[in-house]
Amino acid sequence: MRILLTVAVAMTLGSAFTLYAVNYETRGLADDVKRREKSINKARRDIAILKAERAHLARPDRIGRHARALGLAPAKRGQFATYSISDPTGRRVTRRLGDER
């Protein structure tokens, strides 16, 4: 009976130690998850800010103003390249980029 009691006490102490270790590890993992969630939320906020900045910088009126200041002008019809393709029937079709067809 004394051996059984000793084994039961040893198992209880072993279980308590194991539960403490698991609890400690779980808290560490929970802190790691919180830290990563904060990092993800910060990255999402940064992405939203960068998208807004890109939208602001890519406005056509802003780009046009800067292009005119640099002496640039819209492309003329003769500046587009010509290319040839085969249509579904096998005929060669020559087109110019920028044609509205």
C-alpha positions as CSV (number, residue, x, y, z in Angstrom):
1,M,0.0,0.0,0.0
2,R,2.9,2.3,0.8
3,I,4.4,1.7,-2.6
4,L,1.1,2.5,-4.3
5,L,0.8,5.8,-2.3
6,T,4.4,6.7,-3.2
7,V,3.8,6.0,-6.9
8,A,0.5,8.1,-6.8
9,V,2.3,11.0,-5.1
10,A,5.1,10.8,-7.7
11,M,2.7,10.7,-10.5
12,T,0.8,13.7,-9.1
13,L,3.9,15.7,-8.7
14,G,5.0,14.7,-12.3
15,S,1.6,15.7,-13.6
16,A,1.7,19.0,-11.8
17,F,5.2,19.8,-13.2
18,T,4.0,18.8,-16.7
19,L,0.9,21.0,-16.5
20,Y,3.0,23.9,-15.3
21,A,5.4,23.5,-18.2
22,V,2.5,23.2,-20.7
23,N,0.8,26.3,-19.2
24,Y,4.0,28.3,-19.4
25,E,4.6,27.3,-23.0
26,T,0.9,28.1,-23.9
27,R,1.3,31.6,-22.4
28,G,4.4,32.1,-24.5
29,L,2.7,31.0,-27.6
30,A,-0.3,33.3,-26.8
31,D,2.1,36.3,-26.5
32,D,3.7,35.3,-29.8
33,V,0.3,35.2,-31.5
34,K,-0.6,38.6,-30.1
35,R,2.7,40.1,-31.3
36,R,2.2,38.6,-34.7
37,E,-1.4,39.9,-34.9
38,K,-0.1,43.4,-34.0
39,S,2.5,43.1,-36.7
40,I,-0.1,42.0,-39.3
41,N,-2.4,44.9,-38.4
42,K,0.5,47.4,-38.7
43,A,1.4,45.9,-42.1
44,R,-2.3,46.2,-43.2
45,R,-2.4,49.9,-42.1
46,D,0.9,50.6,-43.9
47,I,-0.4,48.9,-47.1
48,A,-3.6,51.0,-46.9
49,I,-1.5,54.2,-46.6
50,L,0.8,53.2,-49.5
51,K,-2.3,52.5,-51.7
52,A,-3.7,55.9,-50.9
53,E,-0.4,57.5,-51.6
54,R,0.0,55.7,-54.9
55,A,-3.6,56.7,-55.9
56,H,-2.7,60.3,-55.2
57,L,0.5,60.2,-57.1
58,A,-1.0,58.4,-60.1
59,R,-3.8,60.9,-60.7
60,P,-4.0,61.7,-64.4
61,D,-4.2,65.5,-63.8
62,R,-1.1,65.4,-61.7
63,I,0.9,63.3,-64.1
64,G,-0.3,65.4,-67.0
65,R,0.8,68.6,-65.3
66,H,4.3,67.1,-64.6
67,A,4.5,65.7,-68.2
68,R,3.8,69.1,-69.7
69,A,6.3,70.7,-67.4
70,L,8.9,68.3,-68.8
71,G,7.9,69.1,-72.3
72,L,6.2,65.8,-73.0
73,A,3.1,65.5,-75.2
74,P,0.5,62.8,-76.0
75,A,1.7,60.2,-78.5
76,K,0.8,60.8,-82.1
77,R,-0.8,58.1,-84.4
78,G,2.5,57.6,-86.3
79,Q,4.4,56.8,-83.2
80,F,2.6,53.5,-82.6
81,A,4.2,50.3,-83.8
82,T,2.6,48.1,-86.5
83,Y,2.2,44.4,-86.0
84,S,0.9,41.4,-87.9
85,I,-1.2,38.6,-86.6
86,S,-3.1,35.6,-88.0
87,D,-6.8,35.8,-87.6
88,P,-8.8,32.6,-86.8
89,T,-9.2,31.8,-90.5
90,G,-5.4,31.9,-91.0
91,R,-5.2,35.2,-92.9
92,R,-2.4,37.7,-91.9
93,V,-3.8,40.9,-90.5
94,T,-1.6,44.0,-90.1
95,R,-2.7,46.5,-87.4
96,R,-1.3,49.5,-85.7
97,L,-1.2,49.7,-82.0
98,G,-3.8,52.3,-80.8
99,D,-6.3,51.6,-83.6
100,E,-9.9,51.4,-82.2
101,R,-11.2,48.1,-83.7
